[in-house]
Amino acid sequence: MIRGLIQGIAFAAFQAAPALGQQDNGFVLGAQTHFKQGWSVDLLDEADSLGAMALRDEIDWARVEREKGVYDFSAADIYMRPMLDRGFRPLLVINETNPLYDLGETPHTDEGRAGFAAFISAILSHYGVDKVRIEIGNEVNSKDFFGGPAAADPPRYFAAITRAVDARLQVDHPAARFSCSGLNVVGIGYYRAFFRYGGLLSCDAISVHPYRDHPETLRAELDRLKALMREFGGEKPIEVTEFGHWFDDPQAAPDYMFKMVSAMAAADVTSAYWYALRDEEWWPNMGLLTLSGQNRKPAAAAYAFLQQKILPLGRPVRLGNNPTVHIYRFGAGQVHVVWGSGGAFSVDGAVSFFDTQGREIDPVTTFSDTPVIIWGEGVTFRVPQPVLIADNMYEYGQHPWSYYALRPDVGLTPLEIVDGNWTSTRGAPDLSPLQIGDVWVTTARFAGVPFAAVERFTASASGTYRIEANWQVPGEDDAPQLRILHNRTQIMAEKLTRKGLAITDMTVTLSAGDTLDFEVGPSEPDGTGAVQRRIRVIGPSASN
């Protein structure tokens, strides 16, 4: 909890700053392109205008090497040379196969891996080690990008590929560096297996695509990845080579982008690439530009605002340690990006407030899920009357929340962190599909007997608490049963419906150490059920 006030936050006037491509501040914001797939190089004009000097693309191995050991880069040069001539330094993700090796499947033999490594060496020889960057693997935890015999044990085969590349480059291009894996989400279980097979030692950086609904949960997952690297020999830089979201409303993209960039940069991520520069037929709502590339979307305004005004000030620092309050100080304090679960704040001094598209707005005095950018000089930031706010989204996996399964035979049993190829959840090996994640709660039924998932809040102070919550049931799922219990005594029960359920005015008096359980279980005779939810428990003033 941020208490009292944060003194001496000095702001700079809102003014233009050097473009990110012209200043090394330790964090690079780039964008994904698909010139290999036929995009027009005319899009480089727009990328340049937005400040996207770091672009991520590909080179087709099978098109370059049609005869073993003979490389023809003429097709790649069509888009690579314009990028290089204009000062772009592309990140090339190499996840290709070639029918000349291993029957066109993911390299899984010594010959196939040697051919793959030689291709990467040829790229560096052709374009220059100082002109391009290399990433090995793209979402290799997905069957879409990793197949053939290697699919029997992807982490082991992928580690063998990275070892082959490392060995070849140490001879041919000792100054070259490459990142590895580009997992789709932070798949701790996959990383553990990959590191156990020696993959971490072969790579100069670890890449990841931390796709998620809530940027607030990112830091905890990156911290776990860093801890895992330390367990297997030491931390290496983290590169986010794709991030973004499927936006039903394009107006939601700027806030999401600002949250993700602030969190990543403060967590020492070295670079991050927005997916994508423009919309695609199969991803029609994720780009900075429309499908034609002719029109900018709201995300482009946020991207340019970050590149031209905010990121050049330097890598941000997060202030305070309250997970429900996010305050990121950029540079020497010229800019702060602020959002949170609730509660009041004030800023003393000459300041201006902006939204994430760079538009000036009226002063803001309350933390909300909507980030606000604050500029000014000689400013004091105050949180005058902190209240106890618990939010199961902001604080997922953290105190005061804990997670249980209600087993009919033994009662409540704690859930553990379950790691796998995808995002970690709270569950148990013998209870799948029952799990509690930051977005979904999934129930289960075994031998016809219902098992419930329990999300528990534990009060740290005595007083009156207010519950604000909502639950949504997807249309194709069975509607589960919700119960709310105070110290395991039921105070509310409701069968959830497709209309969902919202609670706005429920109060309960708690003593320190009391618990509130939000229990979701199957209600249909043969059903299980899954829900999305957001729960906030708002308590007395922290000074009480």
N, C-alpha and C positions, 0 to 999 in steps of 0.2 A: 504494500500500500504506500503510495506517495503521500506523505504527511506534511502539513504546514505549507512551506513554500520552497521553490527552487530559485535561489538568488542568482543575480548577476548574469542573466541570459542576454548577451549583447547581440542585437540583430543588425544586419546591414540593410540598406535601402533596396527596394525591388529594382533590379537593374540587370542588364545583359551581362553574361559571364562567358568566358572562353568556351568554345565548343568542346565536348568531351573528347573528340578525336584529337584535339590539340593539347590536351592536358592529361598527364598521368596521375590519377588520384587513387589508383589501386583497385578500382571497380569499373568494369566495362559493360555497358548496356548495348547489346546488339540485336539483330533480328534474323529470323530464319527466312531464307529464300529457296526457290526451286528452279534455278536457271537450268540445272541439268535436265529437268523435266519439261523444259521448253518455254519458261517465262521469258518475256522480252527484256533485253538488257536496258531498254529505255527506263525500266523501273529504278535503275541506279540513280537517276536524277532525283527521284522522290526520296530514295534512301539517303542520299547526300543531304537533301534539304531538311530531312527529319533529324539528321545527326547520327544516322545508323552506319557508322564507318566499320563496324564489325559485323560481318554477314556469315551465316552458316549455310553451306551448300554441300554438294557431292560431286564425285567424278565416277563415271561408269567404268568399272574394271573390265567388263567383258567387251566394251567398245574400244577401250584403249589397247588391250592386249588380245589380239586375235590370233597371234602366233606366239608360242611360248618364248618369253624373253625379248620380244619385240614390242615396243611401246609407241603408239601413235596418239598424241594428245590433241590432234587437230580439232576434234569435236568439242573437247573441253575448252580449248583456247578461245572458242567463239564467245564464251561468257567470262572465262577466267582472265583473259588479257584486258578486257575493258575494266574489270574490277581492279586489277593490279595497277593499270595505268592511271586510275583515278585515286589511288592511295588507299583503297580498301585492303585489309588483310584478312582474307577469308579463312574461316575455320572449316576444314573439309572433314565431314564425317564419312568414314570408310566402313561400310557394312556389306560390301558387295560379294557376290559370288561370280564364278567364271566357269563356263562349261569345259574349259581346258583342264580344270583341276577338280578332283573329287566329284565328277559327274554334275557339276554345277550346283552342288549343295554347299552348305556352310563348311568351310575348310575343317577337315577332321583327321587328315593324315599329315605326316611330315612333309610330303611333297606339296600338298595343298596349302599348308601353313607357310612353307617357304615361298611359294608363289605369291601368296597374299603379302608377305613381308617385302618381297622384291618389288611388287607393285607400289607399295607405299614409298619405298626408297626411290623408285623412279619418279614419283610425283615430286619429291623434294629435290631431286636432281634437276628436274625440268623447270620448276618454278622458283626454287631457292628456299633454303631453310628459313631465312629471315623474311620471306614474303607470304608464307602460308603457315597455318597451324593444322594439326592433325588430331582427330578424335577417332578412336577405334571402337566400333560397336554403336548400335542405335537400338535402344529398347530391347536388349538381348534377353530380358526376362519374358518377352512376348514370343509366342509361336509364329507371329507374323514376320519376324526378322531373324529367326534362328531355327534351322530345321535340319533334316537328314539325320544321320547317325549321331551328330552332335547334340540333338535334342534329348538323347538318353540321359545326359548329365551336362546341361548347359554351362554351369559355372566352371566345371573342370575343363571342358573343351575351350571355353572362352579364355581361361587363364593360359592354356597352351598357346593360343593364338597370340596373346599379348607378349608372352615370353619370346616367341619367334620374331615378332616385330622388334622388340627391344634388342635382341641379339643382333639382328641385321643392321639396325640403325646405329648401334654402338660402333660398328665397323665402318659403315658408309657415311653416316652423318652424326658424329658424336655430339654435336651441338643441338640436335633436334630434340624436341620434347613432345609428348603426346598424352592425351587424356583417354580414359577408358570407361566404357560401359553404357553411358546414357540411359540408365534404367528408367522405365516408365514408372514413376513414383519412387519414393525412398524405400526400396525393398531390402530391409535389413537382413532378412534370411538369405537372400541371394548374395548380398555383399559378403556375409559371413562365409558362405561356402566358397565364393570367388577368392576371398583373401586367404582362406585356409589352403587353397590350391596354389598359393603364391602369386596371385594376380596383382595384389597391391604393390609388391616389390618391383614388378615390371613396369608400372605406370608412373608417370610424372604427376598426374592429377586424376581425380575421380570425377566423372561427369554424371549428372542425374537430371531427370525431368520431373520436378516435384509438382505434378498436376494435383490440384486439390480444390475443394470448395472454399476453404477457409484459410487465408494466409496466416491467421493467428496461430495455427498449429505448426507452422514450418520450423521455427527455431528449435523446438524440442526434438524434431526428427533429425535435423542437421547435427544437433549436439550428440545424438545417439550415434550417428554415422562417424563423427569425429572420434568418439570414445571407442568405437569398434576399430577404427584405423590405429589408434594408440595400442589397442590390444594385440594387433598384428604387426607391430613394428614402428609405428609412428604416423602422425598426421601428414597428409598430403593435401594440396589445394583442392578445393571443391569448385567445379564449374557447372553452372546450370545451363545446359545447352538447349533446352526448350523450357518455356513456361508460358502459361496462358490459361484460357478457360473457354468453354462453350457458353457464350453469352446469349441468353434468350432476348435480352435487352442490351443493345450496343452501348447505352448510356451507363451500364454497370461496369464497363471495362476500365475507365480511368481510375476509379477508386481501387479496384482490384490491383491494377498495375502499380499504383503508388504504394499500396500495402506490401506487395511482394518485393518490390525493389528496395524499399526501406528495410524490410526484414532480412533480405539476402545480403545487402551491402553491410549491414550492421553485424551479420554473422560471419563476415570475412569471406564470403563467396567472391571469387576473383572476377567472374564474368557471368552474364545472363543474357539469353537470347529469346526475345519475344517470338512466339509462334502465332502468326507469321507476318511477313511484311504486307501481304495482301490476302484477302479471302480466297478460298479454293472451293471447287464444286462440292467436295465432300466435307469441307470444314467452312461453311458459308458465313460464320459469325465470329471468327477469331482474329481477323487481320487488322492491321493498321489502316489498310486501304480496302476499298470495295473490290469485287472480283475483276472489274475492268482495269483496276489500278489507276483510274482517273480521279477518284474522289476520296478524300480523307474521311475517316470515321472518328468518333469521339476518342477512341484509343490513341489515334495519332496526335491529338492535341496534348494528351497527357505525356506521351512519349517525347514530343518535342520540348515540352515544359521541363521534363526531367533532364534531357540532354543539354539544353541550352541555358537553363537557369539554376538548376539545383545540384545535379551531380558534379559539375565543375567545382563546387565549393568543397568537395572532399567527401570521404567515406563517413557515413553517419555513425553516431553513438546513441544507443538507446539509454534513456535516463530512467532510473528507478528499476525496481524488480517486481512490481505488481503486474501479474499477467493480464489483468483486465484493463490496464492503462498503457497505451503505447505512445511514447513521446520520443521522437528521433531528432537529435540535434545534428545538423549538417554544418561542416566546416567549423569555424570558431563560434558558432551560434548565430550566424546570420539568418538561418532558416530552421524552423521546426515543423515537422509533420506529426500531427496529433490525431489520435482517435482512441476510442475505448468503449467499454460496456455501459457506462453511465457515470453520473456524478458531475458536480459543478467544478469549474475552474475559472480563473480570471487572469488576465495579462495586463500588468501596469506598464504604461509607457506608450510611445508613439508607434503603433503597429498597424499593419494591414493584413487582412484575411483573404485567402484565395482558395478556390476549389481546385480539384485535381486537373482541371483543364486550363488552369492559369487565369481564370476569370475572378475579378475581385468580388467579394461577397460581404454581406453584413457581418459584424462581429459575432463570434460564437462563444458561448459561455458554458456549454455542456458537452461532455464527452459523448460521442455516439459512434455507431459503426461507420459513419461517413468521415473519411479523413479530411482534415483541414490543414492548410499551409499558412504559417504565421511568419510575417516579415516585420522587422522594426529595429529600433535602436534603444539601448539602455533599459531593457525590459526585465521585470520580475514576474515569474510565473507562479501562481498561487492555486493551491487546492484547499480552500478555506475550511470546509467541514466534510472531511472524508467520511463516507459511509461504507459499510461492509457490503460489497457486491460480489456475489458468487455467480459465475457464468459457466455453464458446462461446456460451451464452445471455446471460449478464451482459455479456460483452465483444464481442457481435456487432459486426463492423465496426471493431474496435479491436485494437491490439497486445495480445497476441502472436499474433493470428490473422490469416491472410491467405487469399486465395481464388483458385483456379485452375481452368482446364479442361484436361483431358488430351486433346489432339487427336492422333489417330493419326498424322497427317502431320508435325506439328512438335513434339510433346511438350507440356510444361506452358506455358500462357500465362496471364497474370494476368487475372482478371475485374475488371470495372469496376462502378461504381455505375450501375444502370439505373433512371432515373426515368420515371414514367408517371402515369396517372390514379390508380393505387393505390399500395400500400406499395412503396417502393424495395427492390430486391434487388441482389445481385451476380450479374452475368451478362455477356453480350456481345450486341450487336445481331444478329449472324449466327448465334447459337447457341441462340436460343429453341426449345424451352422449358427448356434447361439453365439452372439458376439455383440460388443458395444464399441462402436467407433465414434469419431468426432462428428460424423454426419448421421449414420444409421445405427439403429438398434434392431437386432434380428433375434427372434425367439426360436424355440425348437420344441419338438414333440418326439419322444422316444417310446416305442411300443405303445403308442396311443396315449401316453402320459405327458401332460404339458410341463415344460420347464420355462421359467420366467427369467428375464434379465433385469437386474436391479442397479440403478444409478443412485448412489447415496451422497447426500450432503450432510456434513457434520458441522454444527454451529460452534464457532470459536468464542462467542460472547452471548450473554443472556439478553433477551429483549424480544420485541415484536418484529417478525420478519414478514415480508410480502413476497408472494410467489407470482412471477410473470412467466408464462410458458406457453408453448404451442406444440402440437403434434400433427404431423401430416402423414396420411396413409397413401402410398402409391396405388393407382387404380387397379393394378393387376394382383395386388397382394390381399391376403385375408386380413380382415380388420381385427387387431388384437385388443386385449383388455388392459386398461390402465388402472393402476391403484396407486394412491399416495398414502404413505404411512408415516406417522410420527412415533418414533421409538417402537416401530413394528406394530402400532395400533392404527388400523385403517381410518383415515379421515375423508377419503374420497374414492369412489370407484366409478368407472365409466367405460363402456365399450366404445372404442374409437370407430369412426365412420369415414367414408370418403370425403366428407365435408371438413374433416379435421376437428381439432379442439383447441381453443384458446382460453387461457386463464389470465385474468388481469387484476383481479381484486381479492385474491385469497390471502388471508393473513393467518399466522400461527405464532403462538408465544413459545419460545424455546429457551432452555437453559444451556449454558455452555456445555458442550459434549453431547447434546441431543442430536438425533439424526432424523432426516427426512429421506424416505426412500421413494423413488419414482420407479415403479415396477411395471414392466410391460410383459405380458404373457399371452399365449394363444387363447382365443375365445371360440374358434370354430372346432367342431369335433375332430376334423382331420387336418386342421390348418396349423400353420406356424405363425407367420406374420412378421412384418418389418415396418418400422416407422422412422421418419425423420423428426427431429425435435430440437428445440432451443429452450433451455431452462435457465431462468435468472432468479436467484434468491437474494432479496435486498433486505439488509438488516439495519440495526441501529447505527448511530454515528460511532465511528471508530474511537472517538474520544470518550464514549460512555463507559 
